[in-house]
Each structure stands twice: as C-alpha cells, then as structure tokens.
Amino acid sequence: MTDPASLVAITMPLSRPVDPVDFAGSDGILFTRAGVGVAGAGVATRLSTTSALEHLSRIETRNPLGTPGTGPVAIGALPFRPDSPGALVVPAISVGRDENGSAWATVVGPPGTDLDPEAAVRARLDDLSSHPPMVGPGAFTVSSTLAPSEWMDRVATAVDRIRDGELEKVVLAREVVIRADAPIEVGAVLRRLARSYPDCFVYLVDGFCGASPELLVSRSGDVVRAQPMAGTAPRSGEPEADDRTAAALLASPGYRHEHQVTIDAVHDTLLRFSSYVDYQPEPSVVALSNVVHLATSVEGRLSHPPASILELVRALHPTPAVCGRPVERARSLIGELEGFERDRYAGAVGWVDALGNGSFAVSIRCATITGDEAVVVGGNGIVAGSDPATELVETRAKMQAMLSAIVRP
C-alpha cells in the first residue's frame, strides 16, 4: 500500500459531466445510478476497510467544493462474510456527479507530479477512444456448477430444517458459468446494464460487476437513507400479467412478512446511530425489466458526531434479505448447502469519502468476469412454505439481468 500521507488529491469542478460508464471502460472502477455516482481509473493506493477513513484523511487535499464525494474517494466491493478482509481502491483519476447535476474530477498522486484533473480526464477519454473496437465473442456455453435438480434437493433440505425449527429463513444461491470463444468485453456489459436497468446501481470493481436494485445505505452529512428489498416475482413482459403479478406480490401475506422482517432489521439497526429513523407505511413495487420487488424507503438523521458510511455498512450487513435469520444459523446453513464460496456476491459495493459520506448497494445481480469466462450468481430467500421448483425459476429470472448483458448474438 502506498502511504496515503505521501499523496496529494486535487479536485476541480467540470463544466460538463462525464458519463461514468464510459469513463470506467473495461479496466476502471465504477458505482453509478442514472449518471449519479463515481467512476475511476488507475490505482493511487488500496486501503483496508478498517483503516480507510483514517488513511483518506491523511491525504493532502485541495478541494474547493467540499461536497460529499469530492476529494479523494475509496471504492470497493466488500465480501459477503464480514470476517473476510475487504479492500477499497483510491483511483488515481476519478469523476463524479451528484443529484443536483454538479460534476467534478479528482486526481491523486505524489506531490510534484502534474496533477491537473481536467487534463487527466481528457487523457483518459482520449486513451479509451484510441483503442480499436474489440471483437466480442461469437459463441457461448452456459452451465450450472450444481445441477438444477441437485440445487432443488438442497432447497428441500433447507425447507425441512426450517420446518424443524432450526431457523426461520435462509437465502440459498446458485452459480452459473459462462464460457465464450473470445474475451468478454466488460465495458460493453456495463453499457448494456446501464441501458437496460437505469434505476439500478451499475458497478465494476476488479472484474466484479453488476446492476443492483437495492440501496443498502447512504450517508450525506447527517442524513441516512436505505431502501431494503425483500419479496420478488418474475415478470413476463405482458403488461396485464405483470400488473397482476405486482398486485399479488403486494397482497401476499408471506412476501409481506418477509419484507417487514427486513425493514425492521434495517430500521432497528439504523436507530442505534440516529436521533430518528422513519420508513414508508406501505411498501412499493419496484419493476425492473425481468422481475418486480417489494421495496420500502427508509430515512433518518444520524446522531452527532455522525457514524461513517463504513460503520453503517458493518452494522447492517448482512440483512435478512441476503442471508436469512437468525443470521449465524443461516450463514452456517449457507456454507453447508450452497457448495461454492460467495466471495463478493451478496456483499456490499460502493464508495466512501474522507468525511465518511458515501453510498453502498447490496452486491446482487452480479458476475465476475475474467477473460473469456463469467461466473453469475443468483439467490432466493427460502422459508417454510418454499417450493423448490418455483425457487429455481426465480433464480433464473434474477440471473437474466447478467446473462442477457453477457450472452449476446
């Protein structure tokens, strides 16, 4: 790790925002929703999550803006298991845009070097445009790591354990491997995700990418927000049928209970750090191109001094929506039944600045792309009334976001 005390960060406003997806390309780092967020290129230093704020504050900073996300930022995808080490990247060049439309660029490097943010951004964009278009794959194979019938058997085992009173809920995921006849262009995958899922958080960290619909938590000054999701159903693409699906989701006692448990967990956790926290009295239905989710917006005011975004992420993760309940029993059963290591799937992905502001999404609807191979993961919440065949169909619907972005004619 480069000593942060030996680095300088310079931030300048941009007269026009830069498309973060274009700026990240295939080799950058990205966290954005509808053009709002941050993107970076190059690595100034890498930080552990436990010391990231301390090290960010040691970087000498020239920042006339002083708003959340400006100055040096660290971006990363944290693993599902809280006891696994997590790392964040401080990009050498980053661009950002906030909800008010303000845009900026930041460069981070040793003192004495040419640290001109606008020039660095132009050089990055020129470099990306100078590369000839990549010839993408022409053929793909798609296979499940675990046979669908075997996965359904494991879901049935989980249902039995739940009915026996061992736990209330467990989230079980399955893994699909895509192999192509040429390297998969990550930048093209991100552009397709951004077009198809404009309301999702599109992200890229070291080959791990996706489009998550779920905000785990954000912090801007003393304002804290979250939007937990639990309860999902596949869409057909036929408007009347999809309207019936959404109505059934809202009316389902089982889905509503599952959703309320997640809301309560998020609310009660945030309340420990806050002077007040409130949430919408009724959930809304968030419709994506492939599925619909039950979602509820949560907002509050943090007590002073406000907890950092990383403290809030540590306290909230993992929610019942990606692990189960009780958490320790669910995590143990996941290790027993899933048959693969989740790594960054169902972890948290986002950014933090030197003042502790930031935004993190739940890292779902994702894939890890390495050369000509992509590993896609999708999971479902299993409860006492779960039907294994129905759960299999739902995982396929959730994986469709990444499969359709990667497997193209």
C-alpha positions in Angstrom: 0.0 0.0 0.0 1.3 3.5 -0.9 1.5 5.6 2.2 -1.5 8.0 1.9 0.4 10.7 3.7 2.7 10.8 0.7 -0.2 11.6 -1.7 -1.9 14.8 -2.8 -5.5 14.9 -4.0 -6.8 17.8 -6.2 -10.4 18.3 -7.1 -11.8 20.7 -9.7 -15.4 21.2 -11.0 -16.1 20.1 -14.5 -18.2 22.3 -16.8 -19.8 19.2 -18.3 -20.4 15.8 -16.6 -18.5 12.8 -17.9 -20.5 9.5 -18.5 -19.2 7.4 -15.6 -19.8 4.1 -17.5 -17.8 5.4 -20.5 -15.0 6.6 -18.1 -14.7 3.3 -16.3 -14.4 1.3 -19.6 -13.4 -2.3 -19.0 -10.4 -1.7 -16.7 -11.7 1.0 -14.4 -13.9 1.2 -11.3 -17.5 2.3 -11.1 -20.5 2.9 -8.9 -23.3 4.9 -10.5 -27.1 5.1 -10.9 -28.6 7.1 -13.7 -25.4 9.0 -14.2 -25.0 9.9 -10.5 -22.0 8.4 -8.7 -18.3 8.0 -9.2 -16.0 6.3 -11.7 -12.3 6.0 -11.6 -9.2 4.7 -13.4 -5.8 3.7 -12.2 -4.8 3.0 -8.6 -3.3 5.6 -6.3 -3.5 3.2 -3.3 -5.5 0.4 -1.8 -6.9 0.6 1.7 -8.4 -1.9 4.2 -12.0 -1.2 5.3 -10.9 -0.9 8.9 -8.5 2.0 8.3 -9.9 3.6 5.1 -11.2 6.7 6.8 -8.0 7.3 8.8 -5.9 6.9 5.6 -8.1 9.0 3.4 -7.9 11.9 5.9 -4.1 11.7 5.7 -4.0 12.6 2.0 -3.2 16.2 1.5 -6.3 17.6 -0.2 -7.1 20.7 -2.3 -10.9 20.6 -2.8 -12.8 23.9 -3.3 -16.1 22.1 -3.5 -16.2 20.3 -0.1 -19.4 18.4 -1.0 -20.0 14.6 -0.5 -18.0 12.5 -3.0 -15.4 15.2 -3.8 -11.8 15.0 -2.7 -10.2 11.5 -2.5 -12.7 8.6 -2.5 -12.3 4.9 -2.0 -14.4 2.5 -3.9 -14.8 -1.2 -3.3 -16.8 -4.4 -3.3 -16.8 -6.0 0.2 -17.3 -9.7 0.7 -20.4 -11.5 1.9 -18.7 -12.8 5.0 -18.0 -9.9 7.5 -14.9 -11.8 8.8 -13.3 -11.8 5.3 -10.9 -9.0 4.6 -12.3 -6.2 2.5 -10.3 -3.7 0.4 -11.1 -0.3 -1.2 -9.3 1.3 -4.1 -8.4 5.0 -4.2 -8.4 5.7 -8.0 -5.6 7.8 -9.5 -8.2 9.7 -11.5 -11.9 9.9 -10.7 -15.0 11.7 -11.9 -18.2 12.2 -10.0 -21.7 13.7 -10.4 -24.3 14.4 -7.7 -28.1 14.5 -7.8 -28.0 18.3 -8.3 -26.0 17.9 -11.6 -22.7 19.2 -10.2 -19.8 17.4 -11.8 -16.1 17.2 -10.8 -12.8 15.4 -11.3 -10.1 14.4 -8.8 -6.6 13.3 -9.3 -4.5 11.6 -6.6 -0.7 11.1 -6.8 2.7 12.0 -5.3 3.4 15.7 -4.8 5.4 17.4 -7.6 3.8 15.4 -10.4 1.5 17.0 -12.9 -1.9 16.8 -11.1 -4.3 18.5 -13.4 -7.7 16.9 -13.1 -9.2 18.2 -16.4 -6.1 17.2 -18.3 -6.1 13.8 -16.7 -9.8 13.2 -17.6 -9.1 14.3 -21.2 -6.1 11.9 -21.4 -8.2 9.0 -20.1 -11.0 9.6 -22.6 -8.6 10.0 -25.4 -6.9 6.8 -24.5 -10.2 4.9 -24.4 -11.3 6.3 -27.8 -7.9 5.4 -29.4 -8.4 1.7 -28.8 -10.0 -0.2 -31.8 -13.3 -1.8 -31.1 -12.9 -5.1 -29.5 -14.3 -8.1 -31.4 -16.6 -9.8 -29.0 -17.4 -13.5 -28.5 -19.4 -15.2 -31.2 -20.3 -18.4 -29.2 -21.1 -19.1 -25.6 -21.7 -22.1 -23.4 -23.7 -21.8 -20.2 -23.6 -24.4 -17.4 -24.7 -24.7 -13.8 -22.0 -25.5 -11.3 -24.6 -27.6 -9.5 -27.2 -29.4 -11.5 -30.7 -27.8 -11.1 -32.2 -31.0 -9.7 -29.4 -31.2 -7.1 -30.0 -27.5 -6.2 -33.7 -28.1 -5.7 -32.9 -31.1 -3.4 -30.8 -28.7 -1.3 -33.6 -26.2 -1.2 -35.9 -29.1 0.0 -33.3 -29.9 2.7 -33.4 -26.2 3.8 -37.2 -26.2 4.0 -37.1 -29.3 6.2 -34.6 -27.7 8.5 -36.8 -24.6 8.7 -39.9 -26.6 9.5 -38.0 -28.4 12.2 -37.4 -25.1 13.9 -33.7 -24.8 13.3 -34.1 -21.3 11.7 -36.8 -19.1 10.1 -35.2 -18.3 6.7 -32.1 -18.9 4.7 -31.0 -17.4 1.3 -29.6 -20.0 -1.0 -27.8 -19.0 -4.2 -26.7 -20.9 -7.3 -23.8 -20.4 -9.6 -23.8 -20.4 -13.4 -20.6 -20.3 -15.5 -20.5 -18.7 -19.0 -17.6 -19.6 -21.3 -17.0 -17.7 -24.5 -14.9 -18.2 -27.6 -13.2 -14.8 -27.0 -12.6 -12.4 -24.1 -15.8 -10.8 -22.8 -15.7 -7.0 -23.0 -16.6 -5.7 -19.6 -17.2 -2.2 -20.8 -19.8 -3.4 -23.3 -21.5 -5.4 -20.5 -21.7 -2.3 -18.3 -23.2 -0.2 -21.1 -25.9 -2.8 -21.7 -26.7 -2.9 -18.0 -26.9 0.9 -17.7 -29.3 1.0 -20.7 -31.5 -1.9 -19.5 -31.5 -1.1 -15.8 -31.3 2.7 -15.5 -32.7 2.7 -11.9 -30.1 0.2 -10.7 -26.6 0.8 -9.3 -24.2 -0.3 -12.0 -20.8 -1.2 -10.6 -17.4 -2.6 -11.5 -14.5 -3.4 -9.2 -11.7 -5.7 -10.3 -13.8 -7.7 -12.8 -16.8 -7.9 -10.4 -19.7 -6.1 -12.0 -23.5 -5.9 -11.9 -26.6 -3.9 -11.7 -28.1 -3.9 -8.2 -31.6 -2.6 -7.5 -31.0 -2.4 -3.7 -29.5 0.5 -1.7 -28.0 -0.9 1.4 -27.3 2.5 3.0 -26.2 6.0 2.0 -24.9 8.8 4.2 -24.7 12.5 3.3 -23.7 14.7 6.2 -26.1 13.5 8.9 -28.8 12.2 6.6 -29.0 8.4 6.3 -31.1 6.5 3.7 -31.7 2.9 2.8 -34.2 1.0 0.6 -34.4 -2.6 1.7 -36.0 -5.1 -0.7 -37.4 -8.5 0.0 -40.1 -10.3 -2.0 -39.5 -10.9 -5.7 -41.5 -12.3 -8.6 -40.6 -12.7 -12.3 -42.1 -10.5 -15.0 -43.5 -11.9 -18.2 -43.3 -8.7 -20.3 -47.0 -8.7 -20.8 -48.5 -5.6 -19.1 -51.7 -7.0 -17.8 -50.0 -10.2 -16.5 -47.2 -8.1 -14.8 -49.8 -5.9 -13.2 -51.4 -9.0 -11.7 -48.0 -10.2 -10.5 -47.3 -6.9 -8.8 -50.8 -6.9 -7.1 -50.3 -10.5 -5.9 -46.9 -9.6 -4.5 -48.4 -6.7 -2.5 -51.3 -8.9 -1.3 -49.2 -11.9 -0.3 -49.0 -12.4 3.5 -45.8 -14.4 3.1 -44.0 -11.9 1.0 -45.2 -9.0 3.1 -44.0 -10.7 6.3 -40.6 -11.5 4.7 -40.4 -7.8 3.6 -41.4 -6.4 7.0 -38.7 -8.5 8.8 -36.0 -6.9 6.6 -37.4 -3.4 7.1 -37.5 -3.9 10.9 -33.9 -5.2 10.8 -32.7 -2.1 8.9 -34.8 0.4 10.9 -33.7 -1.0 14.3 -30.0 -1.1 13.3 -30.0 2.5 11.9 -31.9 3.7 15.0 -28.9 2.8 17.2 -26.9 5.5 15.3 -29.7 8.1 14.8 -31.9 10.7 16.5 -34.8 9.4 14.5 -35.5 7.0 11.6 -38.8 6.5 9.7 -40.0 4.5 6.8 -42.8 4.4 4.3 -46.0 3.0 5.8 -46.6 0.7 2.8 -44.1 -0.9 0.5 -43.9 0.0 -3.1 -43.4 -2.3 -6.1 -40.1 -1.7 -8.0 -40.4 -3.0 -11.5 -37.3 -4.0 -13.4 -37.3 -5.4 -16.9 -37.0 -9.0 -15.6 -38.5 -9.0 -12.1 -40.6 -7.0 -9.6 -39.5 -6.4 -6.0 -41.2 -5.1 -2.8 -39.2 -2.1 -1.6 -39.5 0.4 1.2 -37.6 3.7 1.6 -36.1 4.4 5.0 -34.6 7.8 6.1 -33.3 9.3 9.2 -31.0 11.8 10.9 -27.7 10.5 12.4 -26.7 11.5 15.9 -23.6 13.7 16.3 -20.9 13.0 15.5 -22.5 11.0 12.7 -21.4 7.4 12.1 -19.4 6.9 8.9 -20.8 5.1 6.0 -18.4 2.2 6.7 -19.7 1.9 10.3 -23.2 1.8 9.0 -22.4 -0.9 6.4 -20.7 -3.0 9.0 -23.7 -2.8 11.3 -26.3 -3.5 8.6 -24.6 -6.3 6.6 -25.8 -8.9 6.0 -29.5 -8.1 6.1 -32.1 -11.0 6.2 -32.7 -10.4 2.5 -29.3 -11.8 1.5 -28.6 -14.2 4.4 -31.6 -15.2 6.5 -32.5 -15.3 10.1 -31.2 -15.9 12.7 -28.1 -14.7 10.8 -25.5 -17.0 12.3 -27.6 -20.1 11.7 -28.5 -19.0 8.2 -24.8 -18.3 7.4 -23.9 -21.8 8.7 -26.5 -23.5 6.5 -25.4 -21.4 3.5 -21.9 -22.8 4.0 -23.3 -26.3 4.3 -25.6 -26.4 1.3 -24.6 -23.9 -1.4 -21.4 -25.7 -2.5 -19.4 -22.6 -3.5 -17.7 -19.6 -1.9 -19.9 -16.5 -2.3 -16.9 -14.1 -2.1 -18.3 -10.7 -3.1 -21.8 -11.9 -4.1 -24.4 -10.6 -1.6 -21.8 -8.3 0.0 -21.8 -4.5 -0.3 -20.4 -2.3 -3.1 -20.0 1.4 -3.1 -17.8 4.4 -2.1 -16.6 6.4 0.9 -15.0 9.9 1.0 -12.6 11.3 3.6 -15.5 12.8 5.7 -17.3 9.4 6.0 -20.0 10.2 3.4 -20.8 7.5 0.9 -23.2 5.1 -0.7 -23.3 1.3 -0.8 -25.6 -1.1 -2.6 -26.2 -4.8 -1.9 -24.0 -6.6 -4.5 -26.5 -8.7 -6.2 -27.4 -9.2 -9.9 -23.7 -9.7 -10.5 -21.0 -11.6 -12.3 -17.2 -12.0 -12.0 -15.7 -11.7 -15.5 -12.1 -13.0 -16.1 -11.1 -13.1 -19.8 -13.4 -15.4 -21.6 -15.3 -16.7 -18.5 -18.0 -15.1 -16.4 -19.5 -16.6 -13.2 -23.0 -15.4 -12.5 -24.7 -15.9 -9.1 -28.4 -15.5 -8.1 -30.2 -16.5 -4.9 -33.6 -16.7 -3.2 -35.0 -16.5 0.3 -36.2 -19.9 1.5 -38.9 -20.2 4.1 -41.1 -22.9 5.5 -43.6 -22.7 2.5 -41.0 -22.6 -0.3 -41.4 -24.8 -3.3 -38.0 -25.8 -4.8 -39.2 -25.7 -8.5 -40.6 -22.2 -8.0 -37.4 -21.1 -6.3 -35.4 -22.4 -9.3 -37.5 -20.4 -11.7 -37.0 -17.3 -9.6 -33.2 -17.6 -9.6 -33.3 -17.9 -13.4 -35.3 -14.6 -13.5 -32.8 -12.9 -11.3 -29.8 -14.1 -13.3 -31.4 -13.0 -16.5 -30.0 -9.4 -16.0 -26.4 -10.6 -16.2 -27.0 -13.4 -18.7 -28.6 -11.1 -21.2 -25.9 -8.5 -20.8 -23.1 -11.0 -21.4 -24.5 -13.6 -23.8 -25.2 -11.5 -27.0 -25.5 -12.7 -30.6 
